[in-house]
Amino acid sequence: MNKHLIERAFDGFKKVNALVIGDVMIDAYYRGTTDRISPEAPVPVVSVTHRESRPGGAANVAKNIASMGGTAYLCSFIGHDETGKQFTRLLEEDHLSTAGILTLENRTTTSKTRIISRQQQLLRVDEEITEPVKLPETKQLLAVVYDLIKTKNIDLVIFEDYDKGLITQPLISEVVRLCSKKNIPVSADPKKEHFWSYRGVTLFKPNLKELVDGLQLNLKTQPSKAHLDEAFEKLQREMQIKSALITLSEYGAYFNSGKQSQIIPAHVRKIADVSGAGDTVIAVASMCLALGFELDFIAALSNLAGGLVCEESGVIPINPDTLHNEALHVLTG
């Protein structure tokens, strides 16, 4: 891979307008130290020294896009609650648009609170409602999607599914239909519930577990290229997807463009936290897709980005300077 491609990509990222549709949440962290066991129950006592809250889920995809220099419009639901107000404030602090955020009276804003001591997560507490939204609410969301695509010169659409109820079959079908009509690429980061619903998307990006669960594969060992080629053929046959990028954790990533397929090995990392790595991969891959890069380049750069964020604790977006330097060092060798 030559340096020119990398420079062209990083210059191009600044011109990308992305619409991110998906479940949003607050990622909260209580960090502290532990030096005793509670007298009330056999559990450690954490003396909290630091609290932090960040916009997560699909919002982390938007943050990754903004971090790379692009413009992200986030389209989602929050609840009419204090957590929802906090989420909106966090978006504004990160200079992200709230134009596509809708408030529902009967919904709880999802939050994931992690209790961490000396870089070790001891407990996670989730508050959420995961029931699918009703058709009238989906139509309300679609009206916002139509408006953003019409007024914001959208270059790509990303579905970021966390199985919290926002993404439904009618939503996917209508957005894919609209984007196909307007020649806008669509990428999807699926979960099990709607794995088979992303018919006709440009780039399908499950991780290995989601692929195994979705296709009910009997994989007990490291997947071979032949296994993955066979899985892609089934996806393409039954869903008419254009291409796939499958993250394989410590095994790297697999891509298939319909004409070319390959497994890209993982780069050796000192892993601190894998949370949010998939958000980074879909953000970088989708931006490259919108800029017209070939899938081998897309897979290599996004695989590198996903590995880099695993070196940091917590859900954080990719640092563009770090990725740029790493890409020049690793991908041009």
N, C-alpha and C positions, 0 to 999 in steps of 0.2 A: 504494500500500500504506500502511495507516495504522499509527501508532505502537502502537496497542492490540494489534494482531496480534503485533508483535515482542515486546512485553512479555509477552504471554500465552505465547509460545513459550519465552522464557528462564525464566519462572517454572515452566513445565511440564517443562522438561528435568530439573529436580531430582527429579522423581517417576518418571522412566523407568527400568525395569529391562530391560536388554538382554542377550540371549544371542548371543555372537559365536562362530561356528564357522568355523575356517579354519586355514591354514598359518601357523605362527609361526616367528620367526627372531630372531637378534640382528643389529642394525645396528651395526657397529663402525667407528670412525673413527680414523685416525692422521693428525694434522694437524702440519704443520711448514713449513719453508722450504727452498727449493732455490737453490743458487748454483753448482753444478758438475755435470759429467757424470761418471758412474762410469768408472774406468779399466778395469773388467772387461767392460763392454758399453755401447753407445751409449744409455744411459738416465739420466734425472736421479737424483741422490742427494737424498733427502728427509731432512733433519735433524728428527726428530720432537720436537715441543715439547708435544704434548697428545694423550692417548688418551681415548677415550670409547666406551661401549657402551650401547645402548638396546634395549628390546624392540621388535621390528618385525613386519612382516606384519600378520596379524590382530590381534596385540597392539597395534599402533598404532591400529587402529580402536577397541579397548577403551579405550586411553588418551585418545582424542578424546572418547569418550562420558563418561568420568570427568572430563575437563577441563571439559566443559559442565555438569557437576553431576549427571549420571546415574550409575547403577550398572551396571557391566559384568561379566558372567560369561563368561570365555574358555574355550572348549572346543577342545582340540587335543592333539597328540602332540609329545613331545620325545624325544630319545635318552637312553640311559643313559650319559652322558658328562659331561665337565667343562663343556662349553658348555651342556648342559641344566641343570646345577646353577646355572651363572651366570644363565641365563635365569630360573629360579625366583627367585633372589635379586633380580634386577632387577624382577620383578613385585611382590615383597613391598616393595621400596623405593618403588615407585610406588603402594603401597596397593591393588593389584589382587588379586582373589581367584585362588587357585591350585586351587580345588576341581575345576575341569574339565580340569586338565592331567594327562595320562596319560603314563607313561614306557614306551617300548618298548626292549627289549634289542637288537633288530636294526636300530635306526634311528639316524641321525646327526642331531643338532640342527642345523638350517640356520643358517649365519652368512654375512653379507656384510660384508667388510672393505674399506673405502675408504681409499685413500691420497690425501691432499689437501695441496696446497701453494698458499698464497695464494688460497684459495677455489676453486682449480681441481682437479678430480678427475683424478688421473693414472692410477689403476689401481683395479680392484675384484677382490677375491679371494673366490670363493664356495666354501663347503664344504656339501655337501648330498647327500641321497638323494631322488630324485624318483619312484621306482617307486610305483605305487598300493598302498595298504595292503590287506591281505587281508580277506576277509569276517569272520573271527572278530574282527579288530581293529576293524572298522567296527561290529560288534555291541557290542563293549566301549564304544566311543564313544557309540553310541546309548543305552546304558544310563545313561550320565552325562547325556546330553541329556534323557532322560525324567525323571530325578531332579531336575535343575535347573529344568525347566519346572514340575514338580509342587510343588517346595518354595520357589521364589524369586519367585513371582508375576511371571513373565516377561511383558513387554508387547510385545516384538518379537524376532525372530530375524534375524541377519545372516549370510549366507554370504560369507566373504572368501577368495576362491580365488587362490592364487599358483602353481598347478600343481606343488605339491611332493608330491602323492600322497595327502593326507588326504581331500580331497573326492572322493567317488565317486558314481556313479549311485544305488546302493542307499541311501546316506546321504541324498542330496538328496530322493529320492522319499519316504522314510519320514518325514523331518522336515517336509516340505511337507504330507504327509497328516495328521500329528499336529497341526500348527499350524492347518490348515484346520478340523479337528474342534473345536479350542479357540478358533477365531476370533482367532488371533494373526497379525499381518502378518509377511510374510517378504520380505526384500530380498536381492538377490544382486549381488555384484561379481564377474563371471565372468572366466575366462581361456579360451583357445581350446579346450583339451582337453574341457571339459565345457560349452561354450557352449550347446549344445542340450539340456542336461539339466535346466535349471531350469524345468521345466514347472509352470505354475500359481502362480508366485511373485507377490507383490503388486507389488513394484517391481524392475525389472531395470535394472542400471546399468553397462553397458559403457562404455568410452571409445571414441573414434572408430576407433582401430586395431583394437580387439577386435571392433567391429561390422563393419568392412570385412572382416577375416579370417573372422569367423564366417559372414557372409552371402555371402562371396566377391564383394564389390561391386567394380566397376571405377570407383573414385572417384580422379581425379587432380587435382581442384580442390576448392575450398571447397564443402562439401556444402550443397545447397539444402534448404529446408524440404520441398519436394516429394519429394526423394530420401529424406529422413529419415521423412516420413510413410509412404512406400511401404515402407521397411524395417520400421517399426513394425507395419504391417498384416501383414507376413509373420511377424514374431515373434508377434503376437497370434493369428494364424491357426494357426500350427504349434506354439506353446508354451502358448497360453492364458494368457499373462501379463496382469496387470491394468493395468499402467502401466509406462512406461519413462522413465529419465533418462539421457541420453547426454552425457558430457562431451566437448567439442570442442576442448580445448586453447585456442589463441589465438582461436578462433572463439566461445568461450563455452560454452553448454550448450543442449541440446534436451530438451524434455519432451513427453510425450504421455500423457494420462489416459484415452484412449479416446474422450473427448468434446471435449477441447481440446488443441491442440498449438502450440508456439511455440519459436523460437530466442531465447535470452537472450544478448545480447552480453557478451563478456568485459570486465572493468574493467581499465583501463590499470594495469600493475604494473611494478615494477622486479624482474624475476625473478632470484632467486638460486639456487633449486633446486626442481625440480618433484617430487622424490621425496616420496611420502607424500600428495600432494594428493588422490589418489583415495580414500585411507583417510578423510581428513577429510570429503570430499563424502558418502560412503556413511554415515558416522556421523551427520552433521548431518541428512541427508535422512531417514534411518531413524527418528531420534528425532522429527522432525516428523511422519512418517508415523504413528508410534505415538500421537501426540497428536491425530491426526485432521485435520491441516491439508490444505488443497487443494494440488494438485501445483504450481500456479504459484508459490505461496509457498515450498513445499519447494525447488523448483528455484532460485528467486532467492536464498534464504538459503544453501543449500549451495554454489551457484556462487560466491557471495561468499566463503565460508569457504575453499574450495579455492584461490582466488586469493590470499588473505591468507597462507596457509602457504608459498606459493611465494616469498614475499619473505624467508624465513628459510633459512639454510643447514642441510642435514641433514633427517632425518625427525623432525619434531616435531608434537605435537598443536596444535590451534587454541587461541589464547588467548581465553576467553569475553568478557572485557572489550573486547578489540580488536574482536571480531566484533560485539558489541552496539553499540558506538559507531559502527562502520562501517555497520551495518545502519540505524541511526537517521539517519545522514548521507546514505547512498546510496539506500536503498529507500523512504524517505518523501518524497523530493523530487518 
